[in-house]
Amino acid sequence: MEPITLAQLLQAVDGELLGEFRDMDAAVTKVDTDSRNMHEGALFIPLVGERFDGHAYIAAALEKGAAGCLTAVEPRECRADKFYVKVADTQKALRDLAVWHKSRFPIPFVGVTGSVGKTTAKDMIASVLGTRYQVLKTEGNFNNNIGLPLTLLRLDSSYGICVLEMGMDRFGEIDYLAGMVQPDVGVITNIGDAHIERLGSRENIFKAKCELLPHIKKGGLLVLNGDDPLLSTLRGKTAVKTVFCGAGEGLEYRASQTGGDGLSHIECKMTTPRMEREVTVPALGAHMIYPCLIAAAVGERFGLTPDEIEEGILRFVPTRMRMNVVRRADGITILDDAYNANPQSMRAAINVLSDAKTGHKAAVLGDMLELGPFAPALHTSVGECLGRAGVQYLVAVGELAQNIAQGARDSGVPTVYCCPDKESAKQVLPKIVRPDSTILVKASRGMALEELTGALMELTKPE
């Protein structure tokens, strides 16, 4: 990050300096909310949650090398060699500091949200823009009210553009995040069932995602999935220029899959206002046309050429556990998509498995969380997709996944194993591992099914 002096920090967070320390030129070179990540020149911001209070770790953070801290609690004593800045609310101060720091950089910002595929879209946009710009992008799960400001605080003068992912599970969160970002370009990938337990309906999810719209800068751009029935209702109703992406007729950005090897890539024909060409996408699944089109729309907004856009798509590397294709010996392929799941992403992953050109197809699927009263029916529908996809083996892990198992049986999946937990699932994994097979692993983040991906790696040999 670009260094922040103590004087600038006090101004940014409207803070009060406590103790004896008075070097206003003292510099902060990193900001973190985890006391374990401290080093010389770091600023520790203690956050307060329902089950924790970061103020208890101030002393440890300072001992590990932090230059100083924010605090909403009057400390019993202050070290003379460290600074303590009193604020009313440390989370608000984190937001204020991030907004202040962002204002130092006159570069474009892209904000990405959606029920499914926002991480893939963010990574694809960053890959395309990276052919011309130095790009700062959201890493890992830093897409919430803590992670996003921490990402903004990583900005320094080397970056030419910033691509930020915004997650949510209730009303008000996108408004909070987009208010920080004030994006030049806003993206909504789609409206699905993720977090329907809290929001109650897709219509409410749509309203929550649309909290992005008022924060897009005047003269900016909105990029939407034109195949999504709810997002398509926004045509002609937005305050900024809006373009639609998808496979449907009449969309500004269109694509269709034209081929692929079922192992490492798909091929698609892309048509945009500035290009028409066949493009190789180093990922699996027909749904990959959407992040490619979104990235093309963003790239064209910032003047990239067709060659640069195609090169960026070819450079794309998915985030870990996001449909990572792992090759093993004996013709075995593991599709590691264990990071998260909802009904739409489950069906997309099953379609990828269906396209695999191997003799055996197996799925290790766990619970999809935060679906509320809709959960049993939505899990059953996922199981029914397995039969239509020609999957021969299912390992269903967790209580809700038993509905996946029932749907799979009803749709004709020959071999179904029901496992209450990961330990019992490990016992049956050897029964689905065989030469010339493709194995999909997927569930919600809370299930942590990457543990089963690891078990499959142990059961198979390197390619």
N, C-alpha and C positions, 0 to 999 in steps of 0.2 A: 504494500500500500504506500501511497504518498505520505510522508511523515506529517503528523499533526502536532503542533506545539501545545503546551499547556494553556497558553493564552487563548489559542484558537478553540481548544476543547471547552474551556469555561464559557466562551461565547456561544458555541454550538449547542451546548446542553443547558444553558442558563444556570450554571452551577455555582456553588460557593466553595472556595478553597479553604480546607481545614488544616490545622496543624502548623508546623514551622516551615515547611517546604515552600520556597518562594521563587524558584528558578522558572520564570515564565517561558523560557526558550527550551525547556526540557521537551524532548520529542517522543511521541508515541509512534512506533513503527508497526504495530500489530494490535488488533482488538480481538478479544475472545471472551466467551462466557464460561469456559471450562478451565478451572484452576490448574488442571493437569497439563495444559498446553502452553504454559507461560514460558517466556524467555526474556532476555534483556530488552528493554524498550517497549514491552507489551503493556496494554491497558486491560485490566480485568474489570468486567462488568458483571456483578453478581445479580442473577435473576431470582425471582421469588415465584414458586409454583405451589400447587396444592399440597405437595408432599416434600418439598425441599425449600431451603433458603440459602442462596449462594453467598449471603453475607458471612456464613459460618466458615467460608473458605478464603476470606480475604487475606488473612495472615499467611496461609499456605501459598497463595498466589504471589504475594510479595516476596516471600522467602525464596520462591523458585525463580525470581528475577524480574517480575513485573515492575514497571517504573512507577505505577500507581493504580488507583482504582476509582470507580464511581461507588457511591454508597447512598442508600436512602435511610440508613441507620447511623446515628451518631456513634462513632467508635469510642471505646473506653480510653484508648490512647492512640496517638499517631506517631509512626516512625518519622524521624527527622529527615531521613534520606529518601522518603517516598512521598508522593502526593495523594491526597484524598479529596475527591470532589463530591460534595453533597448535592444530591438531586432529589426531587420529590418522588420520582418513580424511575427505576433503573431501566425497565423495558421501554418506556417512552423516551428516555434519554438515548438508548441505543438507536431507536428510530430517528430521533432528531439529529444525532451525530451522523447517521448514514445519509440522511437527506442533505445535510450541510456538506458532507464530503462529496457526494454526487454532484453538487452544484459547482464544484471546482473543475469539472471536466466537460467541455462543450462537445460531447460526442453523442451519437444516436443510441437510443435504448430500445430494445425489443422485448415486449412482455408476452409470455406464452402461458395459456391455461387451457383447460379442457378436461373432460372426464377420462378419456383414454388417449394415450399416445403423446402426451405433452412433453415427456422426457425425450422420446425419440425425435419429436419435432424440434425441440430445443437443440439437441445434438446435431441434427441434420442442418438446421439453420446456421449453427456455429461452424460446421464443417464447410458449408458453402461460402459464408462470409470470410472464413479463414483463408480463402485463396487470395484475398486482397488485403484484409485487415488483421491486426492483432486483436483477438476476440477474448473478452472475459465472459465466461458463462457459469451458470449455476452448476455446482458439483454435487453429486450424491443426492441426498434428500434435503438440501438447503433451500427449500422452496416455500418456507413458512415464515411466520412473523419474527422468528429469530434468525433463521438461515438466510433469508433474503437481505436484511440489512448487513449481516456479516459479509455477504458476497459483495455488496456495494462498497463496503469498507476495504475491499481488496484492490479497488481501482488505483491505478497510478498512470503516469503520463505515457506509458508504453502502449496502452490500449486505445484502439481506434473505434471500437463499438462494443456494446454489452448486450448479452442475450440472457434474459432472466425468466426462470420458470416460476409460476405462481400456483400453489396448491390451495385447497380449501375443503372444509367439510361442513360449513355452516354459513349462513348469511353474514355479510359484513367483512369476511376475510379477504376476498378479492378487492373490495373497496379499500381496505387498509393497505394491502400490498401495492396495488396499482397507484394509490395515492403517493406512495414513496417513489415509484418508478417513473410515473408520468411518461409513458412510452411514446416514442415516435411511431412505432408500429406495434399494433396489438394483434394477437393470434388466439383464436378459440378453435381447438382441434375438433371437438364434437361434444354432444350432450348424451351421457349414458346414465347407468344406474349406480355408479360409484357414489357412496355417501347418501344413498336414498333413505337410509334409516333415519338420519337427522333431518333431511329436507322434505321427505314425504312423497315427492313426485318428481318426474323429469321436468315438468313445467317449473317447479321451484328451483331445480338445479340450473335450468336455463336462466332464470332470473338472477341467481347468484353469480353465474359466470358473466352475465351481462353487466355486472358491477364494474367490469373493466372499461366499458365503452366511454363513460364520461371523462375518464382520465387520459385518453389518447390525445396527444397534443393537436391543437388546431393545425390543419394542413397535413395531418398524419395519415396513416393507412391502417385499415382493419382487414385482416385476412381470415376468412371463414371457410369451413367445410360446407360446400354447396350441396352435398348429398345428404346432409343432416336435416331432417324435416323441421326441426325447431329453429336452427340457425338460418335456414333458407327463408324464414319469415322476416328476417331483418333486411332483405333487399329493399332499397329505397327508403329506409327508415333510420339511417345512421347519419351522424353529424359530420363524419369524415368519409373520405373515399373508401369504398369497400370492394374487395374482389373475392370471388368464390372459387374454391378448388374442388375437384372431384372427378368422377367418371361420367357424370350426367351431361346431357346436351345443354348447350347454351351457357356453360360456365366459362369464365375468363381463363382459368387454368385447368386443363383437362389432361388425363392420362389413362392408359389402360395397359394391363400386363400383356406382353406379347410372347413371353417365353421365360426360361430359367432352367437351372439344372437340378432344382430340388435339394441342393446340398449347400450352396454358398451364395447364390445370387438370383435375382429375377431381372428380367429385361422388360422395359416398358416404353411406350411411345408417349412423349410429352408434347403438348401443344400449349404455348403461352403467347401473349401478345408480341413477344420478341424472338421466339424460337420454336422450331418443330423438329424433333429429332428422337432417335432411339437412344435410350440411356440404360446403362447397366448399373443396377443398384446392389451393393454388396451386403444384402440382407434378404431374408426370406419372407414371403407372404404378400398376397395381392394388396393388403392394406398399406404396404409401404409406398404406394403411389401418393398417399396423402402427405406424409412429411416431405417427400420430394417436391411436390407441387407447392407446398407452403414455403419451403426453402427457396424455390425458384421465384416465387412472388416477392419474398423479402429481398432476395438477391437483386432482382430487377429494380426494385425500389431504390436500391443503393448503387445502381449503375453497373452491376456486374454483367459481363458478356456471357453468351451461351456457353462458350468454352470454359469459362471460370465456374459457371454453375455445374456443368457436367463433371468437371474435375473435383469440385467439392463433394458432389454426391458419391463419386468413386472413392473419396477419402474417408467416407463416413465410417465411424466405429461406434457401436452401441455402448451405452453405459453397462457396467458389469451387472450380470443377472437379468439383462433385458434381451431376451432371445439371442443369447450367445451360443453359437454353434461350436460344439466341442467334439473333435474327431478322436475316435479311439480305434484300437486294432480290431481286426475281424469284421470290418465294415459297420461298426457300431457308431452311431452319432447320438450325442446327448444335446437336447435343446434346453439350455439352462435359462428359463424365463421365470425364475423363482422370486424376483424382487417384489412383485405385487400382482393382484388380479382383481378383476370385476367381470361381470357376465360378458361384456363386449370384448374385452381383451382375451378372455378364455376362448371364446369362439374363434377369434382371429388366430390364436395360437394353435387351436385344433385344426384349423384350415391349413396352417403350415405343416403340421404333422401329416395331414391327409395327403399333401403334395409330395411327401418324401418318397423317393424312389428306392425303397428298401422292402424286403420281403415281410418284415415284421414291424408293427407299429404299436407302441405302448405309451400310456400316459400315467404319470404320477401326479395326481391333482389333490389339492387340499382345500380347506374352507375359504370361501370368499366372505369377508367380514363387512360389517356396517350396512347390511341390506335389510335389517329389521324384519317386519312381517312378510316381506317379499322373498326372503331368503330360501325357504324350501322350494318354491316353484322355480326360482331362478337357477338354483343348483340342479334341479331335475332337468331343466331345459339344456343345461350344459352337458349333462350325461347323455341326453338324446342326440346331441351333436356328434358324440363319439361313435355311435353306431353308423350314422350316415357317412362319417369320415372313414369308415373301414378300419377302425382301431381294434386290435385283437385283445389287448391286455389293458386293464385299468387297476391301478392301486389308488384307492380313495382314502385320504388321510384326514381324520377329524370328524367331529359330530355332524356338521352340516354337509360334509362331503358324502355322507351316506345317502343323501338325496341324489348326488351325482351318480353313485353306484346304482341306485334304483333306475334312474333314467337310462343308464348304460345298458343294464340288463334288458329293460323294456325295448331298447332299440337294437338289440341283437349283438352286443359285445360278448364274445364267447367266454372270456375269463375275467372275472371281477373279484378283486380282493378288497375287503373292508377292514380298515385299520384305524383303531381309535386314536393312535398317536404315532409319532415318528419312530419310536423304538420298535413297535410292532411292525411298522412298514419296512424297516430294515431287514426283518426276517424273511419277507416275501420278495424283496428285490431280486435275489438270485434267480427266482423263478421266471422273471421277465427279461433277464439279460441273456441274449443269444446272438450269434453272428447275424450280420445283415439286418440290423434293426435300428430303428430311430425311437428315442425315448424322450418324451416331453416332461419337464418338471415345472409345475406352476401352482401358486396359491397366493393368498394375501400376505402382506409383509409380516403380520403377526404370527403366521405359521412357521416362518423361517425355514422353508423347505430346502434352502441351499445345503442344509445338513444332509439331505437325501441325495442331492447332486454329488456331494462329497463321497457319500457311500457308494454311489454308482461309479465314481472315478476309481475307488478302491477295488471294485468288482471287475473292472475292465483294465485293459493294458493300453499304454500310450500307442498312438498310431505309428 
